[in-house]
Amino acid sequence: MKNDPDFSATQWERRALPEDGAAGTLIGRAWVPASKDNPVAGPAVVVVREDGVYDISRTIATMADLINAADPLALVKGAGGAVRLGAVGELMANSFPKSRDAAGPFLLAPVDLQSVKAAGVTFAASLVERVIEERAKGDPANAEAIRADFSARIGTDLSTVRPGSETAQRLKQALIQEGLWSQYLEVGIGPDAEVFTKCQPMASVGFGADVGVRSDSTWNNPEPEIVLVVDARGRCLGASLGNDVNLRDFEGRSALLLGKAKDNTGSCAIGPFIRLFDATFTLDDVRVCDVTLEIEGPDGFKLNGVSSVSRISRDLLDLVSQTIGASHQYPDGFVLFIGTMFAPTQDRDAPGKGFTHKVGDVVNIASPKLGTLVNRVEHCEEVEPWTFGISALMRNLMARGLL
């Protein structure tokens, strides 16, 4: 069985950094092992520069503090006492758990105290698949027939319907009369977006880490997405890549199982870095970017897909405003998965069974200005348990003299 991807540090740097390298403002987190100059190991806020990855935790101890600063860009550029940890590719190559050198630094998810939120059913293609999951009751064998019937009966290109519009309301009434209305259509074309908590702060995994699917799930998939980075005031300050790993069988059986379908050990990956908005990268770049997906299985199976943000049903700032406001605050800021149009239907094992993960799948999620997020699939029960939470972070920062 294929384990960790095997590339040199130079190859990783070329494959996984944005197409313009370190030209933008790339920030993240890394685990820094104990050493003579660093007696206590722990997580550090880092910045990517032309000659490597630098620890700036002496200037700013947590990513939440950095994002919530008055001027994060100025804080990053003016960070003093930065310590070089190594070349970007060296940290990337050391971020895969099965081949890791414990004496070297490696990348973590680039968020810490922020809430991790996700918007669902924001693309017409994935909206239809959610309805199919619901009607199939989590059984992939029923999906193909339902897919064909629903597409034939709905008679409307849902991508042309603006959520909350009069056209959407008329369509809703027509679908109710046809017996086709669904809770997923409600959030897909209705006025209110679906926004849920993907996982707890500190629970996300980063570049190279194993991502998890439950061993009792037989129908699951990755969800390649853009992740917006938002401060406590609601300012959208940057973006990253994410994998909102999803168990289609669990959610299909009941939407009330969303927590079990979405929030499991290793089920949320973000990285490799956050790219802050600056002269080289703006929210408008995100609005028109494509996110590609490549899966390479240990059985030789390959799957490719693309999610085009330009085809999203709601504007990105609308999703942000539906997450934070007078009715809901996030004092440490939050990150927001914006949803995906990718829902794999390609058969893997048998005709009509669709796609599901196998242990050992290597998932590559990429976008030109954000780089590539690479993870290997494992059962949740075998993924490294999540033990380093908020209290552990606070104790660690105190031990290192950073609080």
Buried (B, 14 or more C-beta within 10 A) or exposed (E): EBEBBEBEBEBBBEBBBBEEBBBBBBBBBBBBBEEEEBEBBBBBBBBBEEEBBBBBBBBBBBBBBBBBBEEBBEBBEEBEEBBEBBBBBBBBBBBBBEEBEEEBBBBBBBBBBBBBBBBBBBBBBBBBBBBBBBBBEBBBEBBBEBBEEBEEEBEBEBBEBEBBEEEBEEBBEBBEEEEBBBBBBBBBBBEEBBBEBBBBBBBBBBBBBBBBBBEEBBBBBBBBBBBBBBBBEBBBBBBBBBBBBBBBBBBBBEBEBBEBBBBBBBBBBBBBBBBBBBEBBEBEBBBEBEBBBBBBBBEEBEBEBEBBBEEBBBEBBBBBEBBBEEEEEBEBBBBBBBBBBBBBBEEBEEEEBBBBBBBBBBBBBBBBBBBBBBBBBBBBEEBEEBEBEEEEBBEBBEEBEBE
